[in-house]
Amino acid sequence: MINKGDALQSLRPGAEWVLRGDDLEWLDKTQTQPTDAEIDAEVTRLQADYDAKEYQRNRAPEYPTLADFADAYYWAQKGDNTLMDAYVSKCDAVKVKYPKPE
């Protein structure tokens, strides 16, 4: 869940501020404090972006490992594509299970 702190970091990278509950104390002397409307809009934008990438988070733990890829690549260079074909098939299965939204 995206929160006000995430929005502040996105809107004003490196700014100095303290958030106590929902109360914001702006400490930064060089960057202006964003308005509540700007903060709310950024929370909404960041949450939508996070939600849209759920398929990526679901795919990651199910993909075969890079060690599997390295082994498959090695053998493919030797002319044996068996492991590479299996590696690609596993990747394709994960992509089908968690499709990228249109």
Secondary structure as UniProt FT lines:
FT   HELIX           4..11
FT   TURN            13..14
FT   STRAND          17..20
FT   TURN            21..22
FT   STRAND          23..26
FT   HELIX           36..52
FT   HELIX           54..59
FT   HELIX           60..62
FT   HELIX           66..77
FT   TURN            78..79
FT   HELIX           82..97
//
